[in-house]
């Protein structure tokens, strides 16, 4: 099993990741006011597969951080908080069907499959807009977001970015890909 596909981390990887997450958590308290790192760490240590997903988010330069807590489900919500779309997840089309439809110059991967490999959900437009309330993200890049089925059936996909002080939603062919477009994900722990 390759390191990228494993479901649990080695002890030293776990410690390194928890330290990074704690440091990021403490530097960005505006993203999670009222939440306690010790409770989050306990929850993470009890969910090794989720910790492995956070590790993959980190390795693809997503800089995951806690952005909320769902009391009803007793889950902490982590989202990619890198300033720009995660570098390790760019130059990809939207999904497997789009990838397979390309005859020439296929990208290496697609957003939906990569999210599944990492163990995260691609952000919806609404979740993306909520993230933008916590900072300015994607001022130079763009991010694929979950595309409604009716748009996808017609061959399209949607993406967002932040320009001129606001979030914009755009469309493209699902098979398109650009060096500045990737995707952000969410993980519930």
NULUM-692923 format. One record per residue (C-alpha): x, y, z. Coordinates in steps of 0.1 Angstrom, whole numbers, plus 5000, padded with zeros to 4 digits. Layout:
REM residues N
XYZ
...
***
This chain:
REM residues 189
500050005000
501450344990
501750615016
499150824998
496550544999
496850435035
494050465059
496050535091
499150725098
502450625114
502850775149
505351035139
503151145109
500151175133
502151385158
503551615130
500051665115
498451735149
501151995157
500552165123
496752165128
497052295163
499352585152
497052675123
494052655147
495752895172
496853145145
493353165130
490953185159
488453395139
487553075119
486452885150
485653115179
484552925210
485952595200
488652415221
491652255205
491951975232
488451855224
489151855186
492451675191
490751405212
488151365184
490851335158
492851085177
489750865180
489250875142
492450755125
490950735090
489751095092
493251195104
494651015073
492251225052
493451545068
497051435062
496251405025
494551745025
497751885040
500051695016
498151844986
498652195002
495052245013
495952375047
492852235064
491452415094
488352385116
485652625104
482752505125
481052255148
477852065141
476252015175
473551785162
475951545147
478751615172
481251675143
483951935137
484052065102
487452105085
487852285052
490852365030
491852715040
494952775018
494953125004
494752994968
493252674955
495452384968
498552344946
498451974947
494951964933
495052194902
495052134865
492251884868
488851854851
485651814870
484851444871
485651094856
483151134827
484751464817
488251314819
487251014797
485451244772
488651424764
490351294732
493651494735
495651654763
493951484792
494651614826
496151364851
493051354873
489651504882
488251684912
485551434921
487851124921
490551314939
488151414966
487051054970
490650934972
491451194999
488151105017
486551455015
483551614999
484051884973
482552214985
479152334974
478652684962
476952774995
479852625015
482352814994
480553145001
480553065038
484353005036
484853345021
483353505052
486453385071
488953545048
489853615012
490453294993
491153234956
491953594947
494253454919
492953104914
489552934911
487852634926
485552374912
482352344933
479752074934
477752104902
474052064901
472951744881
471051934855
474052144846
476351834846
473951644824
474451914797
478251874799
478952174821
480452224856
480652524879
483452694897
483952994920
486553254928
486853584948
487353904928
486454264933
485354204969
482853934960
482353564951
481653484915
480153164902
481053064866
480552774842
482852584820
482752254801
483351984828
486351864807
488152194809
491152234832
493552514840
496752554860
494952794883
491852584890
491652314916
489152224943
488552264980
487152005002
485351955035
485751685061
483551615091
485151455122
***
